[in-house]
Amino acid sequence: MQSQQQHQQHLSFEFFPPKTTQGCEKLLNTTQQLSKFNPLFFSVTFGAGGTTIEGTRSTVLAINEDTQVTTAPHISCIGSTRDSIARMLDDYIAAGVTQLVVLRGDKPSGMGGSIGELRYANELVAFIREKTADHFHIHVAAYAEFHPEAECAQTDLNNFKRKVEAGADSALTQYFYNADAYFQLIDSCEKLNITIPITPGIMPITNYKQLARFSDACGAEIPRWLRKRLEGYGDDDLASLRQFGEEVVTDLCAKLLSAGAPGLHFYTLNKAEPSLTICRNLNFLNTAKV
């Protein structure tokens, strides 16, 4: 973990573009609450095949106007051309955006055979560096439990190394509940001389059925002991499930931070309280304005 211990610990939070005016108001309330913890940045997701491109942009601009926190929009290459990506980059530069989360992206169902002119995230990172030099701090994805499409562990690590060599500055992992998987990822990266900050992704537990659905889709493992405990809570016992989930995730975060992880990146689902509660439990930032 030496490569990670050299980086200053921080918080960051991820949101998705809301679809309604009410959702926008709720999100801005959430960002106001989370901004009290002095996060390094907020990120805003990008729909499969660019389906939320305008929603991502408008959400970024709204957060920038409403808070003092740097916002990092997601950008992907699936379904995009070099020209459309270049225009997007110019637009973000004009808006004062200085960070990006760069991903291959998901192919939406029903999409034709072509996935775009750039096929992989490392190609998109290289293209952004070619067009904008060092204007953007580039975050990329990493997988403690390996990408669900990876042929094997080494293939996944090699793909990650290509993103770093193309110009990535840091990485955010898919969420996980097994700290040892993260520690093994860092050990493997250090053997490849990868030393950029790799921040663990954290998913608070508030709804078991929703979590199981997300995990099945993205390949994140819910350990058997945890799955069985969560299955034991009925629909009428959500408060107890959330309390148990809070304890599990707080313990996970504490273990990661004490070992030297460079921070925590929360997948908020646009909700403030689950992430806030965990951060308060950790007393993560003594300077937090709460």
N, C-alpha and C positions, 0 to 999 in steps of 0.2 A: 504493500500500500504506500510505499515511499513516494511514488510518482504523484499520488493524490494528496498526500499530506502537505505538499509544498504550496497548494492552492488555498486561498482564503475561503472559508466556508460561507455559504450564502443560501438564500431561499429564492425560488422562482415558482410561478403559478401559471397553469395553462387553462385556457378558456376556449369555447367554441362559439362561432357567430350565432347570436340569437335570431329567431325568425320573425318575432313580433315586437311591437313597441313596448309591450309589457316586459318581454324578455330582455330588451335592451336596458330598460330602467332597472330591472333586477340585477343584471350583470354589472352595471355601473355602481350599484350599491355594494355588490360583492367586491369589486376592485377597490372601492374606497376603504372597505374594512381590511382587506388584505394588504393594502399599501402601508398600513400602520406598522407592518413588520419589516419595512425597508427592503423589499425584495430587489434582487439584482435586475430582474426583468419579468414582464408578463409575456406569455406567448399566446397566439391565436391560431387555431387550426385552419386547415385548408381542405375542403371536401374532395372526395374521390373524383379524379379527372378534372379538378378545378371547378366543381359544382358550386362552391361557395366563394368564388373569387371576389365578387363585389362585396359579399357579406364580410369576408375576412378583412378587406381593405377598410370598409366603413367602421367595423368594430375597432380596428387598430386606431383609426383617426379619432373615434369617440373616446377611447381610453386615454390617448395622448392628450386630448383636450381637457379631460376630467381629472387626471392624476399627473404626478411628477415622475412616474415610473416608466422606464424605457420599455417599449413594446416590440416584440419580435414576431412578425407574421411568419406563418409556415408558408413554404413555397415548394411545389413539386413539379416534376417534369412530365408525368403521365398525362397524355392528351394535349400537351402544349408544344408550340413551335419555338425555335430560337427567337424569332421576332417578337412573339407574344411575351416571352419571358423577359426579353430586353426592355420592352415597353413597361412591363410591371416593375422592373428594377429601377428604371428612370422615374417612374411614378413614386416609388417608395423613397428614393433619394430626395426628390422634390418635397416630400412630406416630412423629411427629417428623420426617417427611419435609419438606424445604424446597426441593427441586428436582424438576423434571419435564422429560422429553423428550416434547414434544407433537407428534403426527403425525396425518395423516388415517388412515393404516393401510391394510392390504391387505384386499381382499374375499376370503374363503376360497372355494375351489371348491365348487360345489353350494349356495351361499347363495342365498336367494330374491331377489326384485327390490328389496326395501327395504334400503338401506345404513345406515339410522339417521336420527335426527332432526337431527343435525348432519352436513353433507356434506363440509366441507373443514376443513383444519387451522386456518385463520384464524378460522373460526367457533368451533372448540373453544378456541383461545387466548382469544377474547373472552368465551366462557362461563366459563372458569376465572377470568379477571380479575373478571367480574361476581360470581361466587360467593365468591372468596377474596381479592380485592383484590391486594395485593402480597406475600401470604404465600409464594408459590412463585417461585423463579427459573425462568423458562421457556426451555428450549432448543427450537429447531425445526430442521427439516431444510433444507439448501441443496444445490444440485447444480451442481458445477463443469462437468459435461458435460450438464446439463439433465435434467429429469425425463423418463423414457421416455414418459409420456403427454402431455407438453406439445406444443401445436400448433407452437410456434416458440420461439426464445430469448427474445423479448420477453415472450411470455405467461408463461413460466416466471419471469422476473424480476418481473413484475407480481404474480404469485401470491406470491412470496417477500416482496415489499414489503407486501402485505396482512397477512401474518403478523406482520411487524415492527410495522406500524401498529396491529394488534390488541393488542399488548402483549408480544411476544417480547423477551427480554433478550439472547439470543445464539443462534448457529446452529452446527450440526455438519454437515459435508458428507458426501455419499456418497463412498466411496473412489475414488481415481483414481491414475493413474501418469504423468500429464502435468502438470507444475507450471504450465505456461503456461495451462492451462485454469482453474486456480485464480486465477492472477493476473488473467486476463481477467474472471472473476466479480467479483473485488474491485473492479476498475476500473469495471465496469458498475454495481455497487452504490453506489460513491462518487458516480457521476453522478446517482443517484437519492437522494442524501443519506442512504444507509444506512451507519451507522458502528458498529453493534453488532459484537462479536467474532464472526468466522466461522472456526471451527476446522476445519482439514483433517482428513478422515477417512482413516485409514491402515489398509490391509489387508496384513499380512505375507504373503509368498509361501512356502508350504511344500508345496503340492500343486497341480500345474497343472490337472488335470482338475476338481478341486473349484473352483478359482478361475475357470476358464472357465465352469462351470455357474452360479456365483453371478453372474458378470459378464453373461452372456447374459440372466439373469432380471431384473437390476436396471438394465441399461443402462450399466454402467460399462465404459469402453473399455480393452482391453488393447492398447497400441500394437503395430503389426505387428512391429516389430523385437523387442519383448519377447516377443510370442507365439511367434515363430519360434525364438527362443533357448530358451524354455521347452519347446517341442515337441521340441527336440533331446535333452532328457534322458529316458532310458528309466525304466521303473518300478524298475529295479535300480540307479539312480543318483540316488536321492532326496537323499542327503547333499550331492552336488554342486549339485543344483537348489536346495536350501535355502540353501547358501552363496552361490550366485549371487543368489537372491532377496533375501537379507539385504543384500548389497552394493547392489542396485538400490534397495531401499526406504530404506536408510540414506542413500544419496546424495539421494534425493527429499526426505526429511525435512530433511536439512541445508540443501538449497536453499530449502525453504519457510521454515525458521526464520531463515536469514540474511537473507531478504527481508522479514521482519517478521511472519510468520504468528503469531497469538496462542497457538499451542500445537499439540498433536497429539492426536487422538482415535483410539485403537487399537481396531479390531474384532478381538477376541482369539480368538473361537470357543472361549472358556473355557480357552485354553492360555496359560501364562505365558511360556515360554521364548522364542518368536519375538519378542514385544514387548519382553521384558527385554533380549534381545541387542541389538536396535536401539537401545534407550534407553542401554545401556552404551556402544555404539559412538559415540553422539552426545555422551556425557558431559553429558546434558541438564540434570541437576540436580546441582550440586556438593554439595548437602545430602542427596542420596540416601543412605539407610542401608544401603548394600551395599558 
